[in-house]
Amino acid sequence: MPETLRRIVLASRPAAEPQPDNFRLEESAVPQPGAGEILLRTLWLSLDPYMRGRMSDAPSYAPSVQIDQVMEGRAISEVVASNVDGYAKGDLVFGNTGWQTHAVSTGRGLRKLERTSGVELPAQLGVLGMPGMTAYSGLLEIGRPKAGETVVVAAASGAVGQVVGQIARIKGARAVGIAGGADKCRFVTEELGFDACLDHRAPDLAGRLKEACPQGVDVYYENVGGKVFEAVFPLFNNFARIPVCGLIAQYNATSAPADAMPVPTLMRQVLSKRLNFRGFIVSDFAALEPDFRRDMTEWVRDGKVKHREYIVEGLENAPRGLIGLLRGENFGKTVVRVAADA
Amino acid sequence: MPETLRRIVLASRPAAEPQPDNFRLEESAVPQPGAGEILLRTLWLSLDPYMRGRMSDAPSYAPSVQIDQVMEGRAISEVVASNVDGYAKGDLVFGNTGWQTHAVSTGRGLRKLERTSGVELPAQLGVLGMPGMTAYSGLLEIGRPKAGETVVVAAASGAVGQVVGQIARIKGARAVGIAGGADKCRFVTEELGFDACLDHRAPDLAGRLKEACPQGVDVYYENVGGKVFEAVFPLFNNFARIPVCGLIAQYNATSAPADAMPVPTLMRQVLSKRLNFRGFIVSDFAALEPDFRRDMTEWVRDGKVKHREYIVEGLENAPRGLIGLLRGENFGKTVVRVAADA
């Protein structure tokens, strides 16, 4: 166990795309847990698009990270020392412990993980964690795909998208992905089993999407926004449902592009096709958590839901990992191996 | 009984705002009902914003009126002669019989009305008809106002808006209207009992709306669009519901204004506030019709829901009536007295 705690703090707020100098690596001595406290050693840190929002001071559903404060993030950790009943050295826990190698916790907000869960730990941050739950709850509660319907999901090889399409297929729907690049598209169709996947970097996305959705689009799981949304928009069937989960294409933007679709154009279609747009965040559906754990554990175990992680090596590379995630460069759910022995 | 049938046909499609010469008054002999047919004499014709859509050939949820075809419209008629069992001379019926003084029907799609309903006939086209049902179903199924919440409705003195706000109050919510002009606003608060009403023609609608909604907006019943929507938009609370019923401010527009809000701006708030936008048309909620008839009949009888009609005299003035409706000039639910003795 190193005697140094390393953490990454928010050094400054990004103007648009985050830059390495918006982050700062700091070191201090590893603290000792006091009475009623646990010392944790971080094994795996999850990197997720919502973190871009926390770097900004624009109003949102969750408070911003303050300057010089440790970056917010969920991680899997190991208990190093415990003064809390129910936690023992060697226990694995999941919690919102931030971008750092160690954390002191009272145990509140932590969830214990089984060492023998049969699924490797990074998957606990992805398909079996918050992104999987986001896919599950948004698709099933808002999207409500029916057998034979067409579900389109963008960022289809990403942490949430890869799960959305596979659940859609489990429910008997046709799953059409959109992803960045031929490799990702091949993975989405060949490994994950989507019915089709379109490369948004290739020309004429709208035209290719229309061909791939000959029956129109009944559910569009929105986690991208921008031009991808505009390509899907004309294809909506009457009564299409649009769970709005994320807008990664917009997170770095300082303003909407001059040629963005105007709201009146959208609203006309909302009315005439009776579209249902509904934003959500995963905690809105906390009541579904037991269903999610039961279903997803079974689906992963039975090979009905496959998953892929993109591993960033070392806490010091977490900023680059998040920048790459926002650029669409990462391939799979992004996780950081914080402990070299993890 | 006149021997001449008069009807108003669509002479040409409007480029933007409908003009009188988009309509043409035609005359012909009153037809005789054949075997299995009824001859109807129109008493009252309902004019409604959806008719603007039927004049256009843009794709929508319902087919367009064809050029030289009689304008579509729902009316209350009296049976003049009947060769159909169950219909007798003097019966009152409601049906989609169009902008004309007489119509021949097989009876299919007609609904019989009680002469002794206790509510004057024009109200059967408004508060107790399609506009009332539109208000009831969209507000209760999509808006779902809870006691203490704030419901904003635009076109608040119009056929739908006047009912929306009163139902909101019956459900214990605060009702804030938006209407065009001081007279309409006075009616909305003093007669209909809304908590507040703002004149959208006066300066700083956004600022006044904010003052009138100190707890934010939980439900916005959208039937206007455009600048009124943009004034309400910043006030949405988390989990606000937006039933999209109509967009009267946009119906005559050929394109969105250059300064319209861009979709990415909207979607950011959909996500961070978890807004729910859902378009509907009244027929989507046909299953609610019995509930609506029961509740609204009682509310009107007990004086809990008041109503006001704007009477256009004579079929020949129906085009002017629709043009005025789209301009916001009419005050109350627009109906045409087609039969002088109605």
Contacts between the chains, C-beta under 8 A, distances in Angstrom:
chain1	res1	chain2	res2	distance
A	53	B	272	7.9
A	59	B	272	7.5
A	60	B	272	4.7
A	61	B	238	7.2
A	61	B	272	5.1
A	61	B	273	7.3
A	61	B	274	7.4
A	222	B	267	7.6
A	225	B	264	6.1
A	225	B	267	5.7
A	226	B	264	6.6
A	229	B	263	7.3
A	229	B	267	7.5
A	230	B	263	8.0
A	238	B	61	7.2
A	244	B	267	6.3
A	244	B	270	4.9
A	244	B	271	5.1
A	245	B	271	7.6
A	246	B	271	6.9
A	247	B	264	7.3
A	247	B	267	5.7
A	247	B	268	6.5
A	247	B	271	5.9
A	250	B	264	5.2
A	250	B	267	7.4
A	250	B	268	6.7
A	253	B	264	7.1
A	256	B	262	3.7
A	256	B	263	7.5
A	256	B	264	4.1
A	256	B	265	5.6
A	257	B	262	7.7
A	257	B	264	7.7
A	260	B	262	3.9
A	260	B	263	5.8
A	260	B	264	5.4
A	261	B	262	6.9
A	261	B	263	4.5
A	262	B	256	3.7
A	262	B	257	7.7
A	262	B	260	3.9
A	262	B	261	7.0
A	262	B	262	6.2
A	262	B	263	7.0
A	263	B	229	7.3
A	263	B	230	8.0
A	263	B	256	7.5
A	263	B	260	5.8
A	263	B	261	4.5
A	263	B	262	7.0
A	263	B	263	5.9
A	263	B	265	7.7
A	263	B	266	5.3
A	264	B	225	6.1
A	264	B	226	6.6
A	264	B	247	7.3
A	264	B	250	5.1
A	264	B	253	7.1
A	264	B	256	4.1
A	264	B	257	7.7
A	264	B	260	5.4
A	265	B	256	5.7
A	265	B	263	7.7
A	266	B	263	5.2
A	266	B	266	7.1
A	267	B	222	7.6
A	267	B	225	5.7
A	267	B	229	7.5
A	267	B	244	6.3
A	267	B	247	5.7
A	267	B	250	7.3
A	267	B	277	8.0
A	268	B	247	6.5
A	268	B	250	6.7
A	269	B	279	7.9
A	270	B	244	4.9
A	270	B	277	5.8
A	270	B	278	7.5
A	270	B	279	4.1
A	271	B	244	5.1
A	271	B	245	7.6
A	271	B	246	6.9
A	271	B	247	6.0
A	271	B	279	4.3
A	271	B	281	8.0
A	272	B	53	7.8
A	272	B	59	7.5
A	272	B	60	4.7
A	272	B	61	5.2
A	272	B	279	7.2
A	273	B	61	7.3
A	273	B	279	6.8
A	274	B	61	7.4
A	274	B	278	7.2
A	274	B	279	4.4
A	274	B	280	5.4
A	274	B	281	6.7
A	274	B	284	6.3
A	275	B	277	7.6
A	275	B	278	7.3
A	275	B	279	5.5
A	276	B	276	7.3
A	276	B	277	7.3
A	276	B	278	4.4
A	276	B	279	7.6
A	277	B	270	5.8
A	277	B	275	7.6
A	277	B	276	7.2
A	277	B	277	4.4
A	277	B	278	7.4
A	278	B	270	7.6
A	278	B	274	7.3
A	278	B	275	7.4
A	278	B	276	4.3
A	278	B	277	7.5
A	278	B	278	7.7
A	279	B	269	7.9
A	279	B	270	4.1
A	279	B	271	4.3
A	279	B	272	7.2
A	279	B	273	6.7
A	279	B	274	4.4
A	279	B	275	5.5
A	279	B	276	7.5
A	280	B	274	5.4
A	281	B	271	8.0
A	281	B	274	6.7
A	284	B	274	6.3
